[in-house]
């Protein structure tokens, strides 16, 4: 195996530890500000284009372009971050591109430019997510990854709440284009946080999940060469986990829109748009403590939280089917916050566990998130196809819940495959990976 020899690092001094802590704090704040930037205009774009009497077909094409660009770019962005030592520069470039794409959507009526703007914003958003993941592992290292991932997720959900409320208020008072002022402020905050992260605190080998071992003689630190893509394909546990995530989001992604579609269809006087906003805030508020819980508890292994997220979704679907009242949205969204909050933290940590030492962490995470995105993309089509003109909302909720149940045996197989890979590889560190 090819190796690269590096100087053995000195023991961390108190001053250096303090500097690294400062970089990790800046990283958490960056997750807060990127919550608004990463998804561009998000759900507000369709509403704005509708208000401007843009053709429905063009609205659909615009949103689809952004989603497809993100799906295609996600694994490519992961591979790019694995190879790059300029992760902060990648973040800056991605923030600027998302901002430019979103601004273009408010200032153009050209169909080509509108579609292109969201394709650029979607691809740049995928690069943002990959760079943030790489920086998290590069700054926190393997031993601090769980805690920092939960911290990032909690701050990100808090940022979503603040930016959604801010954008909604600004759009209501001054008009939809003024939402760009909120996004610009969040972008400036994110860029200031990037500047606060010290380049010398980032371990780029750790950031891509490479194992470093001490050579038998010479007191040198040697870095294992990253695996090839063909080697990554042989990580059966990784691909089974990717399928688990795809099935989970196939059942999960359409559930909130379906709740509000049923509300609009059966109780049009119940202010469905208002309840959509309330449901989003309730879910995000729930995700904050859940993300911190998952990252800090040592009583439960990470796999337990994946099982919990999978099992919650059928219960959520049953409640949504059984109680059509608008107030039923609240417990349904609390359950969504628990499941999505737990899986949001667990996903990058499980990927790191499955491909530990491969040197392809960000690429592997990108592939899993791509599968997840594919599942989410098909969710709305599946749900609305079942509802049809007859309004079979109950059946649609049942089918979505069933998709989550399919994820359960797939994840069991992923865990078993992980155990077999560990047995083949051996080592105490590998045994921890299979827990």
HELIX and SHEET records of a PDB file:
HELIX    1   1 UNK A   14  UNK A   37  1                                  24    
HELIX    2   2 UNK A   43  UNK A   51  1                                   9    
HELIX    3   3 UNK A   56  UNK A   83  1                                  28    
HELIX    4   4 UNK A   87  UNK A  107  1                                  21    
HELIX    5   5 UNK A  111  UNK A  174  1                                  64    
HELIX    6   6 UNK A  176  UNK A  178  5                                   3    
HELIX    7   7 UNK A  179  UNK A  196  1                                  18    
HELIX    8   8 UNK A  199  UNK A  201  5                                   3    
HELIX    9   9 UNK A  204  UNK A  207  1                                   4    
HELIX   10  10 UNK A  229  UNK A  233  1                                   5    
HELIX   11  11 UNK A  236  UNK A  266  1                                  31    
HELIX   12  12 UNK A  268  UNK A  270  5                                   3    
HELIX   13  13 UNK A  272  UNK A  296  1                                  25    
HELIX   14  14 UNK A  302  UNK A  322  1                                  21    
HELIX   15  15 UNK A  328  UNK A  354  1                                  27    
HELIX   16  16 UNK A  361  UNK A  387  1                                  27    
HELIX   17  17 UNK A  393  UNK A  425  1                                  33    
HELIX   18  18 UNK A  428  UNK A  433  1                                   6    
SHEET    1   A 3 UNK A   3  UNK A   6  0                                        
SHEET    2   A 3 UNK A 221  UNK A 224 -1                                        
SHEET    3   A 3 UNK A 212  UNK A 214 -1                                        
END                                                                             
